[in-house]
Amino acid sequence: MPHRHDLKVFVVSPKHPAGPTRPGPTLSVEAPTLDGLLPAAKQALAEAGFHRERAISFTPTGLVAYVEDEG
C-alpha cells in the first residue's frame, strides 16, 4: 500500500532570508514506503520548478518544504 501525503510549500526570498515566507502550492507526494517520501518530495519540488530546497520535514498531517525562489 503506497504512502500518500500532501507537501505544503513555503517560499523564502534569498534577498530577505529572515523575512516572512510566502505560501506556495500544495503538492501530492506518493511513495511505496515512508522512507521513499523524502526523495519523492524532492522530485515533486523539482518538477514544480523549485530547485533550491532549504528544508523538508514530516509533520503530523503530512510534509512541509521551505524553498528559495529564483529571484
mmCIF file of the N, C-alpha and C atoms, coordinates in Angstrom:
data_MODEL
# 
_entry.id   MODEL 
# 
loop_
_atom_site.group_PDB 
_atom_site.id 
_atom_site.type_symbol 
_atom_site.label_atom_id 
_atom_site.label_alt_id 
_atom_site.label_comp_id 
_atom_site.label_asym_id 
_atom_site.label_entity_id 
_atom_site.label_seq_id 
_atom_site.pdbx_PDB_ins_code 
_atom_site.Cartn_x 
_atom_site.Cartn_y 
_atom_site.Cartn_z 
_atom_site.occupancy 
_atom_site.B_iso_or_equiv 
_atom_site.pdbx_formal_charge 
_atom_site.auth_seq_id 
_atom_site.auth_comp_id 
_atom_site.auth_asym_id 
_atom_site.auth_atom_id 
_atom_site.pdbx_PDB_model_num 
ATOM 1   N N  . MET A 1 1  ? 0.838  -1.181 0.000   1.00 0.00 ? 1  MET A N  1 
ATOM 2   C CA . MET A 1 1  ? 0.000  0.000  0.000   1.00 0.00 ? 1  MET A CA 1 
ATOM 3   C C  . MET A 1 1  ? 0.884  1.247  0.000   1.00 0.00 ? 1  MET A C  1 
ATOM 4   N N  . PRO A 1 2  ? 0.754  2.101  -1.000  1.00 0.00 ? 2  PRO A N  1 
ATOM 5   C CA . PRO A 1 2  ? 1.621  3.284  -1.074  1.00 0.00 ? 2  PRO A CA 1 
ATOM 6   C C  . PRO A 1 2  ? 1.260  4.313  0.004   1.00 0.00 ? 2  PRO A C  1 
ATOM 7   N N  . HIS A 1 3  ? 2.253  5.106  0.338   1.00 0.00 ? 3  HIS A N  1 
ATOM 8   C CA . HIS A 1 3  ? 2.072  6.195  1.298   1.00 0.00 ? 3  HIS A CA 1 
ATOM 9   C C  . HIS A 1 3  ? 1.876  7.475  0.497   1.00 0.00 ? 3  HIS A C  1 
ATOM 10  N N  . ARG A 1 4  ? 0.787  8.181  0.773   1.00 0.00 ? 4  ARG A N  1 
ATOM 11  C CA . ARG A 1 4  ? 0.466  9.406  0.046   1.00 0.00 ? 4  ARG A CA 1 
ATOM 12  C C  . ARG A 1 4  ? 0.276  10.526 1.069   1.00 0.00 ? 4  ARG A C  1 
ATOM 13  N N  . HIS A 1 5  ? 0.951  11.651 0.827   1.00 0.00 ? 5  HIS A N  1 
ATOM 14  C CA . HIS A 1 5  ? 0.861  12.798 1.737   1.00 0.00 ? 5  HIS A CA 1 
ATOM 15  C C  . HIS A 1 5  ? 0.838  14.088 0.927   1.00 0.00 ? 5  HIS A C  1 
ATOM 16  N N  . ASP A 1 6  ? 0.257  15.119 1.522   1.00 0.00 ? 6  ASP A N  1 
ATOM 17  C CA . ASP A 1 6  ? 0.347  16.461 0.951   1.00 0.00 ? 6  ASP A CA 1 
ATOM 18  C C  . ASP A 1 6  ? 1.674  17.081 1.367   1.00 0.00 ? 6  ASP A C  1 
ATOM 19  N N  . LEU A 1 7  ? 2.267  17.828 0.457   1.00 0.00 ? 7  LEU A N  1 
ATOM 20  C CA . LEU A 1 7  ? 3.508  18.560 0.706   1.00 0.00 ? 7  LEU A CA 1 
ATOM 21  C C  . LEU A 1 7  ? 3.180  20.047 0.588   1.00 0.00 ? 7  LEU A C  1 
ATOM 22  N N  . LYS A 1 8  ? 3.153  20.743 1.722   1.00 0.00 ? 8  LYS A N  1 
ATOM 23  C CA . LYS A 1 8  ? 2.867  22.175 1.718   1.00 0.00 ? 8  LYS A CA 1 
ATOM 24  C C  . LYS A 1 8  ? 4.181  22.913 1.522   1.00 0.00 ? 8  LYS A C  1 
ATOM 25  N N  . VAL A 1 9  ? 4.190  23.820 0.555   1.00 0.00 ? 9  VAL A N  1 
ATOM 26  C CA . VAL A 1 9  ? 5.408  24.522 0.175   1.00 0.00 ? 9  VAL A CA 1 
ATOM 27  C C  . VAL A 1 9  ? 5.334  25.968 0.656   1.00 0.00 ? 9  VAL A C  1 
ATOM 28  N N  . PHE A 1 10 ? 6.440  26.435 1.232   1.00 0.00 ? 10 PHE A N  1 
ATOM 29  C CA . PHE A 1 10 ? 6.597  27.826 1.620   1.00 0.00 ? 10 PHE A CA 1 
ATOM 30  C C  . PHE A 1 10 ? 7.849  28.359 0.945   1.00 0.00 ? 10 PHE A C  1 
ATOM 31  N N  . VAL A 1 11 ? 7.745  29.572 0.393   1.00 0.00 ? 11 VAL A N  1 
ATOM 32  C CA . VAL A 1 11 ? 8.824  30.138 -0.420  1.00 0.00 ? 11 VAL A CA 1 
ATOM 33  C C  . VAL A 1 11 ? 9.539  31.227 0.369   1.00 0.00 ? 11 VAL A C  1 
ATOM 34  N N  . VAL A 1 12 ? 10.869 31.128 0.409   1.00 0.00 ? 12 VAL A N  1 
ATOM 35  C CA . VAL A 1 12 ? 11.740 32.079 1.092   1.00 0.00 ? 12 VAL A CA 1 
ATOM 36  C C  . VAL A 1 12 ? 12.444 32.916 0.036   1.00 0.00 ? 12 VAL A C  1 
ATOM 37  N N  . SER A 1 13 ? 12.532 34.219 0.250   1.00 0.00 ? 13 SER A N  1 
ATOM 38  C CA . SER A 1 13 ? 13.264 35.080 -0.666  1.00 0.00 ? 13 SER A CA 1 
ATOM 39  C C  . SER A 1 13 ? 14.741 35.067 -0.286  1.00 0.00 ? 13 SER A C  1 
ATOM 40  N N  . PRO A 1 14 ? 15.645 34.746 -1.225  1.00 0.00 ? 14 PRO A N  1 
ATOM 41  C CA . PRO A 1 14 ? 17.079 34.763 -0.898  1.00 0.00 ? 14 PRO A CA 1 
ATOM 42  C C  . PRO A 1 14 ? 17.580 36.178 -0.602  1.00 0.00 ? 14 PRO A C  1 
ATOM 43  N N  . LYS A 1 15 ? 16.871 37.193 -1.092  1.00 0.00 ? 15 LYS A N  1 
ATOM 44  C CA . LYS A 1 15 ? 17.274 38.577 -0.812  1.00 0.00 ? 15 LYS A CA 1 
ATOM 45  C C  . LYS A 1 15 ? 16.921 38.982 0.609   1.00 0.00 ? 15 LYS A C  1 
ATOM 46  N N  . HIS A 1 16 ? 15.901 38.345 1.191   1.00 0.00 ? 16 HIS A N  1 
ATOM 47  C CA . HIS A 1 16 ? 15.449 38.651 2.546   1.00 0.00 ? 16 HIS A CA 1 
ATOM 48  C C  . HIS A 1 16 ? 15.217 37.350 3.310   1.00 0.00 ? 16 HIS A C  1 
ATOM 49  N N  . PRO A 1 17 ? 16.290 36.593 3.597   1.00 0.00 ? 17 PRO A N  1 
ATOM 50  C CA . PRO A 1 17 ? 16.117 35.265 4.199   1.00 0.00 ? 17 PRO A CA 1 
ATOM 51  C C  . PRO A 1 17 ? 15.473 35.284 5.585   1.00 0.00 ? 17 PRO A C  1 
ATOM 52  N N  . ALA A 1 18 ? 15.560 36.399 6.300   1.00 0.00 ? 18 ALA A N  1 
ATOM 53  C CA . ALA A 1 18 ? 14.937 36.465 7.622   1.00 0.00 ? 18 ALA A CA 1 
ATOM 54  C C  . ALA A 1 18 ? 13.502 36.984 7.540   1.00 0.00 ? 18 ALA A C  1 
ATOM 55  N N  . GLY A 1 19 ? 13.067 37.363 6.341   1.00 0.00 ? 19 GLY A N  1 
ATOM 56  C CA . GLY A 1 19 ? 11.724 37.890 6.163   1.00 0.00 ? 19 GLY A CA 1 
ATOM 57  C C  . GLY A 1 19 ? 10.680 36.792 6.163   1.00 0.00 ? 19 GLY A C  1 
ATOM 58  N N  . PRO A 1 20 ? 9.437  37.184 6.031   1.00 0.00 ? 20 PRO A N  1 
ATOM 59  C CA . PRO A 1 20 ? 8.358  36.180 6.043   1.00 0.00 ? 20 PRO A CA 1 
ATOM 60  C C  . PRO A 1 20 ? 8.370  35.312 4.790   1.00 0.00 ? 20 PRO A C  1 
ATOM 61  N N  . THR A 1 21 ? 7.867  34.114 4.942   1.00 0.00 ? 21 THR A N  1 
ATOM 62  C CA . THR A 1 21 ? 7.737  33.216 3.794   1.00 0.00 ? 21 THR A CA 1 
ATOM 63  C C  . THR A 1 21 ? 6.408  33.488 3.102   1.00 0.00 ? 21 THR A C  1 
ATOM 64  N N  . ARG A 1 22 ? 6.353  33.103 1.835   1.00 0.00 ? 22 ARG A N  1 
ATOM 65  C CA . ARG A 1 22 ? 5.103  33.165 1.069   1.00 0.00 ? 22 ARG A CA 1 
ATOM 66  C C  . ARG A 1 22 ? 4.565  31.749 0.926   1.00 0.00 ? 22 ARG A C  1 
ATOM 67  N N  . PRO A 1 23 ? 3.259  31.572 1.056   1.00 0.00 ? 23 PRO A N  1 
ATOM 68  C CA . PRO A 1 23 ? 2.725  30.235 0.807   1.00 0.00 ? 23 PRO A CA 1 
ATOM 69  C C  . PRO A 1 23 ? 2.880  29.871 -0.660  1.00 0.00 ? 23 PRO A C  1 
ATOM 70  N N  . GLY A 1 24 ? 3.283  28.654 -0.906  1.00 0.00 ? 24 GLY A N  1 
ATOM 71  C CA . GLY A 1 24 ? 3.386  28.140 -2.264  1.00 0.00 ? 24 GLY A CA 1 
ATOM 72  C C  . GLY A 1 24 ? 2.302  27.105 -2.490  1.00 0.00 ? 24 GLY A C  1 
ATOM 73  N N  . PRO A 1 25 ? 2.474  26.289 -3.504  1.00 0.00 ? 25 PRO A N  1 
ATOM 74  C CA . PRO A 1 25 ? 1.460  25.277 -3.801  1.00 0.00 ? 25 PRO A CA 1 
ATOM 75  C C  . PRO A 1 25 ? 1.487  24.134 -2.785  1.00 0.00 ? 25 PRO A C  1 
ATOM 76  N N  . THR A 1 26 ? 0.433  23.378 -2.764  1.00 0.00 ? 26 THR A N  1 
ATOM 77  C CA . THR A 1 26 ? 0.407  22.115 -2.035  1.00 0.00 ? 26 THR A CA 1 
ATOM 78  C C  . THR A 1 26 ? 0.499  21.015 -3.079  1.00 0.00 ? 26 THR A C  1 
ATOM 79  N N  . LEU A 1 27 ? 1.511  20.189 -2.946  1.00 0.00 ? 27 LEU A N  1 
ATOM 80  C CA . LEU A 1 27 ? 1.770  19.121 -3.908  1.00 0.00 ? 27 LEU A CA 1 
ATOM 81  C C  . LEU A 1 27 ? 1.397  17.781 -3.280  1.00 0.00 ? 27 LEU A C  1 
ATOM 82  N N  . SER A 1 28 ? 1.024  16.838 -4.099  1.00 0.00 ? 28 SER A N  1 
ATOM 83  C CA . SER A 1 28 ? 0.738  15.490 -3.632  1.00 0.00 ? 28 SER A CA 1 
ATOM 84  C C  . SER A 1 28 ? 1.976  14.627 -3.853  1.00 0.00 ? 28 SER A C  1 
ATOM 85  N N  . VAL A 1 29 ? 2.373  13.898 -2.824  1.00 0.00 ? 29 VAL A N  1 
ATOM 86  C CA . VAL A 1 29 ? 3.578  13.069 -2.886  1.00 0.00 ? 29 VAL A CA 1 
ATOM 87  C C  . VAL A 1 29 ? 3.184  11.636 -2.536  1.00 0.00 ? 29 VAL A C  1 
ATOM 88  N N  . GLU A 1 30 ? 3.700  10.695 -3.314  1.00 0.00 ? 30 GLU A N  1 
ATOM 89  C CA . GLU A 1 30 ? 3.402  9.274  -3.076  1.00 0.00 ? 30 GLU A CA 1 
ATOM 90  C C  . GLU A 1 30 ? 4.673  8.457  -3.219  1.00 0.00 ? 30 GLU A C  1 
ATOM 91  N N  . ALA A 1 31 ? 4.822  7.471  -2.339  1.00 0.00 ? 31 ALA A N  1 
ATOM 92  C CA . ALA A 1 31 ? 5.974  6.570  -2.390  1.00 0.00 ? 31 ALA A CA 1 
ATOM 93  C C  . ALA A 1 31 ? 5.555  5.214  -1.827  1.00 0.00 ? 31 ALA A C  1 
ATOM 94  N N  . PRO A 1 32 ? 6.242  4.156  -2.218  1.00 0.00 ? 32 PRO A N  1 
ATOM 95  C CA . PRO A 1 32 ? 5.877  2.831  -1.728  1.00 0.00 ? 32 PRO A CA 1 
ATOM 96  C C  . PRO A 1 32 ? 6.176  2.637  -0.238  1.00 0.00 ? 32 PRO A C  1 
ATOM 97  N N  . THR A 1 33 ? 7.111  3.411  0.321   1.00 0.00 ? 33 THR A N  1 
ATOM 98  C CA . THR A 1 33 ? 7.464  3.311  1.738   1.00 0.00 ? 33 THR A CA 1 
ATOM 99  C C  . THR A 1 33 ? 7.552  4.710  2.336   1.00 0.00 ? 33 THR A C  1 
ATOM 100 N N  . LEU A 1 34 ? 7.505  4.793  3.669   1.00 0.00 ? 34 LEU A N  1 
ATOM 101 C CA . LEU A 1 34 ? 7.691  6.085  4.324   1.00 0.00 ? 34 LEU A CA 1 
ATOM 102 C C  . LEU A 1 34 ? 9.056  6.670  4.014   1.00 0.00 ? 34 LEU A C  1 
ATOM 103 N N  . ASP A 1 35 ? 10.092 5.821  3.971   1.00 0.00 ? 35 ASP A N  1 
ATOM 104 C CA . ASP A 1 35 ? 11.441 6.296  3.663   1.00 0.00 ? 35 ASP A CA 1 
ATOM 105 C C  . ASP A 1 35 ? 11.530 6.868  2.249   1.00 0.00 ? 35 ASP A C  1 
ATOM 106 N N  . GLY A 1 36 ? 10.657 6.430  1.370   1.00 0.00 ? 36 GLY A N  1 
ATOM 107 C CA . GLY A 1 36 ? 10.675 6.923  -0.001  1.00 0.00 ? 36 GLY A CA 1 
ATOM 108 C C  . GLY A 1 36 ? 10.005 8.274  -0.185  1.00 0.00 ? 36 GLY A C  1 
ATOM 109 N N  . LEU A 1 37 ? 9.336  8.776  0.866   1.00 0.00 ? 37 LEU A N  1 
ATOM 110 C CA . LEU A 1 37 ? 8.642  10.055 0.719   1.00 0.00 ? 37 LEU A CA 1 
ATOM 111 C C  . LEU A 1 37 ? 9.598  11.237 0.545   1.00 0.00 ? 37 LEU A C  1 
ATOM 112 N N  . LEU A 1 38 ? 10.754 11.214 1.205   1.00 0.00 ? 38 LEU A N  1 
ATOM 113 C CA . LEU A 1 38 ? 11.694 12.327 1.071   1.00 0.00 ? 38 LEU A CA 1 
ATOM 114 C C  . LEU A 1 38 ? 12.206 12.463 -0.359  1.00 0.00 ? 38 LEU A C  1 
ATOM 115 N N  . PRO A 1 39 ? 12.705 11.399 -0.999  1.00 0.00 ? 39 PRO A N  1 
ATOM 116 C CA . PRO A 1 39 ? 13.110 11.537 -2.400  1.00 0.00 ? 39 PRO A CA 1 
ATOM 117 C C  . PRO A 1 39 ? 11.943 11.906 -3.312  1.00 0.00 ? 39 PRO A C  1 
ATOM 118 N N  . ALA A 1 40 ? 10.754 11.380 -3.018  1.00 0.00 ? 40 ALA A N  1 
ATOM 119 C CA . ALA A 1 40 ? 9.576  11.732 -3.823  1.00 0.00 ? 40 ALA A CA 1 
ATOM 120 C C  . ALA A 1 40 ? 9.235  13.202 -3.667  1.00 0.00 ? 40 ALA A C  1 
ATOM 121 N N  . ALA A 1 41 ? 9.392  13.749 -2.463  1.00 0.00 ? 41 ALA A N  1 
ATOM 122 C CA . ALA A 1 41 ? 9.140  15.176 -2.229  1.00 0.00 ? 41 ALA A CA 1 
ATOM 123 C C  . ALA A 1 41 ? 10.135 16.023 -2.996  1.00 0.00 ? 41 ALA A C  1 
ATOM 124 N N  . LYS A 1 42 ? 11.408 15.643 -2.973  1.00 0.00 ? 42 LYS A N  1 
ATOM 125 C CA . LYS A 1 42 ? 12.427 16.394 -3.723  1.00 0.00 ? 42 LYS A CA 1 
ATOM 126 C C  . LYS A 1 42 ? 12.124 16.372 -5.220  1.00 0.00 ? 42 LYS A C  1 
ATOM 127 N N  . GLN A 1 43 ? 11.689 15.236 -5.730  1.00 0.00 ? 43 GLN A N  1 
ATOM 128 C CA . GLN A 1 43 ? 11.352 15.128 -7.144  1.00 0.00 ? 43 GLN A CA 1 
ATOM 129 C C  . GLN A 1 43 ? 10.143 15.995 -7.470  1.00 0.00 ? 43 GLN A C  1 
ATOM 130 N N  . ALA A 1 44 ? 9.122  15.977 -6.613  1.00 0.00 ? 44 ALA A N  1 
ATOM 131 C CA . ALA A 1 44 ? 7.924  16.790 -6.844  1.00 0.00 ? 44 ALA A CA 1 
ATOM 132 C C  . ALA A 1 44 ? 8.268  18.281 -6.839  1.00 0.00 ? 44 ALA A C  1 
ATOM 133 N N  . LEU A 1 45 ? 9.149  18.696 -5.948  1.00 0.00 ? 45 LEU A N  1 
ATOM 134 C CA . LEU A 1 45 ? 9.572  20.104 -5.914  1.00 0.00 ? 45 LEU A CA 1 
ATOM 135 C C  . LEU A 1 45 ? 10.300 20.483 -7.195  1.00 0.00 ? 45 LEU A C  1 
ATOM 136 N N  . ALA A 1 46 ? 11.203 19.624 -7.654  1.00 0.00 ? 46 ALA A N  1 
ATOM 137 C CA . ALA A 1 46 ? 11.936 19.900 -8.891  1.00 0.00 ? 46 ALA A CA 1 
ATOM 138 C C  . ALA A 1 46 ? 10.987 19.981 -10.077 1.00 0.00 ? 46 ALA A C  1 
ATOM 139 N N  . GLU A 1 47 ? 10.026 19.073 -10.136 1.00 0.00 ? 47 GLU A N  1 
ATOM 140 C CA . GLU A 1 47 ? 9.056  19.083 -11.236 1.00 0.00 ? 47 GLU A CA 1 
ATOM 141 C C  . GLU A 1 47 ? 8.171  20.326 -11.196 1.00 0.00 ? 47 GLU A C  1 
ATOM 142 N N  . ALA A 1 48 ? 7.967  20.893 -9.998  1.00 0.00 ? 48 ALA A N  1 
ATOM 143 C CA . ALA A 1 48 ? 7.171  22.113 -9.862  1.00 0.00 ? 48 ALA A CA 1 
ATOM 144 C C  . ALA A 1 48 ? 8.009  23.373 -10.086 1.00 0.00 ? 48 ALA A C  1 
ATOM 145 N N  . GLY A 1 49 ? 9.312  23.200 -10.365 1.00 0.00 ? 49 GLY A N  1 
ATOM 146 C CA . GLY A 1 49 ? 10.174 24.333 -10.665 1.00 0.00 ? 49 GLY A CA 1 
ATOM 147 C C  . GLY A 1 49 ? 10.948 24.885 -9.485  1.00 0.00 ? 49 GLY A C  1 
ATOM 148 N N  . PHE A 1 50 ? 10.905 24.192 -8.350  1.00 0.00 ? 50 PHE A N  1 
ATOM 149 C CA . PHE A 1 50 ? 11.664 24.621 -7.169  1.00 0.00 ? 50 PHE A CA 1 
ATOM 150 C C  . PHE A 1 50 ? 12.936 23.787 -7.085  1.00 0.00 ? 50 PHE A C  1 
ATOM 151 N N  . HIS A 1 51 ? 14.075 24.414 -7.351  1.00 0.00 ? 51 HIS A N  1 
ATOM 152 C CA . HIS A 1 51 ? 15.329 23.667 -7.412  1.00 0.00 ? 51 HIS A CA 1 
ATOM 153 C C  . HIS A 1 51 ? 16.244 23.941 -6.221  1.00 0.00 ? 51 HIS A C  1 
ATOM 154 N N  . ARG A 1 52 ? 15.814 24.808 -5.313  1.00 0.00 ? 52 ARG A N  1 
ATOM 155 C CA . ARG A 1 52 ? 16.636 25.116 -4.141  1.00 0.00 ? 52 ARG A CA 1 
ATOM 156 C C  . ARG A 1 52 ? 15.818 24.889 -2.879  1.00 0.00 ? 52 ARG A C  1 
ATOM 157 N N  . GLU A 1 53 ? 15.790 23.653 -2.410  1.00 0.00 ? 53 GLU A N  1 
ATOM 158 C CA . GLU A 1 53 ? 15.057 23.415 -1.172  1.00 0.00 ? 53 GLU A CA 1 
ATOM 159 C C  . GLU A 1 53 ? 15.963 23.697 0.014   1.00 0.00 ? 53 GLU A C  1 
ATOM 160 N N  . ARG A 1 54 ? 15.401 24.301 1.020   1.00 0.00 ? 54 ARG A N  1 
ATOM 161 C CA . ARG A 1 54 ? 16.131 24.572 2.265   1.00 0.00 ? 54 ARG A CA 1 
ATOM 162 C C  . ARG A 1 54 ? 15.867 23.490 3.290   1.00 0.00 ? 54 ARG A C  1 
ATOM 163 N N  . ALA A 1 55 ? 14.617 23.049 3.376   1.00 0.00 ? 55 ALA A N  1 
ATOM 164 C CA . ALA A 1 55 ? 14.267 22.022 4.363   1.00 0.00 ? 55 ALA A CA 1 
ATOM 165 C C  . ALA A 1 55 ? 12.988 21.321 3.929   1.00 0.00 ? 55 ALA A C  1 
ATOM 166 N N  . ILE A 1 56 ? 12.938 20.035 4.217   1.00 0.00 ? 56 ILE A N  1 
ATOM 167 C CA . ILE A 1 56 ? 11.724 19.244 4.039   1.00 0.00 ? 56 ILE A CA 1 
ATOM 168 C C  . ILE A 1 56 ? 11.533 18.472 5.331   1.00 0.00 ? 56 ILE A C  1 
ATOM 169 N N  . SER A 1 57 ? 10.350 18.597 5.917   1.00 0.00 ? 57 SER A N  1 
ATOM 170 C CA . SER A 1 57 ? 10.096 17.956 7.204   1.00 0.00 ? 57 SER A CA 1 
ATOM 171 C C  . SER A 1 57 ? 8.766  17.227 7.196   1.00 0.00 ? 57 SER A C  1 
ATOM 172 N N  . PHE A 1 58 ? 8.710  16.163 7.988   1.00 0.00 ? 58 PHE A N  1 
ATOM 173 C CA . PHE A 1 58 ? 7.455  15.470 8.243   1.00 0.00 ? 58 PHE A CA 1 
ATOM 174 C C  . PHE A 1 58 ? 6.707  16.236 9.332   1.00 0.00 ? 58 PHE A C  1 
ATOM 175 N N  . THR A 1 59 ? 5.396  16.321 9.199   1.00 0.00 ? 59 THR A N  1 
ATOM 176 C CA . THR A 1 59 ? 4.545  16.913 10.225  1.00 0.00 ? 59 THR A CA 1 
ATOM 177 C C  . THR A 1 59 ? 3.472  15.884 10.580  1.00 0.00 ? 59 THR A C  1 
ATOM 178 N N  . PRO A 1 60 ? 2.696  16.132 11.612  1.00 0.00 ? 60 PRO A N  1 
ATOM 179 C CA . PRO A 1 60 ? 1.632  15.168 11.940  1.00 0.00 ? 60 PRO A CA 1 
ATOM 180 C C  . PRO A 1 60 ? 0.595  15.010 10.832  1.00 0.00 ? 60 PRO A C  1 
ATOM 181 N N  . THR A 1 61 ? 0.477  16.005 9.949   1.00 0.00 ? 61 THR A N  1 
ATOM 182 C CA . THR A 1 61 ? -0.548 15.936 8.898   1.00 0.00 ? 61 THR A CA 1 
ATOM 183 C C  . THR A 1 61 ? 0.015  15.760 7.495   1.00 0.00 ? 61 THR A C  1 
ATOM 184 N N  . GLY A 1 62 ? 1.317  15.651 7.339   1.00 0.00 ? 62 GLY A N  1 
ATOM 185 C CA . GLY A 1 62 ? 1.892  15.494 6.003   1.00 0.00 ? 62 GLY A CA 1 
ATOM 186 C C  . GLY A 1 62 ? 3.348  15.914 5.977   1.00 0.00 ? 62 GLY A C  1 
ATOM 187 N N  . LEU A 1 63 ? 3.700  16.689 4.962   1.00 0.00 ? 63 LEU A N  1 
ATOM 188 C CA . LEU A 1 63 ? 5.068  17.172 4.787   1.00 0.00 ? 63 LEU A CA 1 
ATOM 189 C C  . LEU A 1 63 ? 5.036  18.676 4.574   1.00 0.00 ? 63 LEU A C  1 
ATOM 190 N N  . VAL A 1 64 ? 6.132  19.344 4.927   1.00 0.00 ? 64 VAL A N  1 
ATOM 191 C CA . VAL A 1 64 ? 6.274  20.769 4.679   1.00 0.00 ? 64 VAL A CA 1 
ATOM 192 C C  . VAL A 1 64 ? 7.666  20.994 4.087   1.00 0.00 ? 64 VAL A C  1 
ATOM 193 N N  . ALA A 1 65 ? 7.748  21.915 3.128   1.00 0.00 ? 65 ALA A N  1 
ATOM 194 C CA . ALA A 1 65 ? 9.029  22.225 2.495   1.00 0.00 ? 65 ALA A CA 1 
ATOM 195 C C  . ALA A 1 65 ? 9.213  23.732 2.457   1.00 0.00 ? 65 ALA A C  1 
ATOM 196 N N  . TYR A 1 66 ? 10.436 24.159 2.714   1.00 0.00 ? 66 TYR A N  1 
ATOM 197 C CA . TYR A 1 66 ? 10.833 25.551 2.548   1.00 0.00 ? 66 TYR A CA 1 
ATOM 198 C C  . TYR A 1 66 ? 11.807 25.598 1.389   1.00 0.00 ? 66 TYR A C  1 
ATOM 199 N N  . VAL A 1 67 ? 11.500 26.428 0.400   1.00 0.00 ? 67 VAL A N  1 
ATOM 200 C CA . VAL A 1 67 ? 12.317 26.518 -0.811  1.00 0.00 ? 67 VAL A CA 1 
ATOM 201 C C  . VAL A 1 67 ? 12.647 27.977 -1.071  1.00 0.00 ? 67 VAL A C  1 
ATOM 202 N N  . GLU A 1 68 ? 13.737 28.203 -1.817  1.00 0.00 ? 68 GLU A N  1 
ATOM 203 C CA . GLU A 1 68 ? 14.084 29.553 -2.248  1.00 0.00 ? 68 GLU A CA 1 
ATOM 204 C C  . GLU A 1 68 ? 13.464 29.829 -3.594  1.00 0.00 ? 68 GLU A C  1 
ATOM 205 N N  . ASP A 1 69 ? 12.994 31.061 -3.775  1.00 0.00 ? 69 ASP A N  1 
ATOM 206 C CA . ASP A 1 69 ? 12.535 31.429 -5.114  1.00 0.00 ? 69 ASP A CA 1 
ATOM 207 C C  . ASP A 1 69 ? 13.761 31.781 -5.942  1.00 0.00 ? 69 ASP A C  1 
ATOM 208 N N  . GLU A 1 70 ? 13.553 31.944 -7.199  1.00 0.00 ? 70 GLU A N  1 
ATOM 209 C CA . GLU A 1 70 ? 14.670 32.203 -8.112  1.00 0.00 ? 70 GLU A CA 1 
ATOM 210 C C  . GLU A 1 70 ? 15.109 33.654 -8.100  1.00 0.00 ? 70 GLU A C  1 
ATOM 211 N N  . GLY A 1 71 ? 14.309 34.548 -7.525  1.00 0.00 ? 71 GLY A N  1 
ATOM 212 C CA . GLY A 1 71 ? 14.628 35.969 -7.567  1.00 0.00 ? 71 GLY A CA 1 
ATOM 213 C C  . GLY A 1 71 ? 15.189 36.399 -6.298  1.00 0.00 ? 71 GLY A C  1 
# 
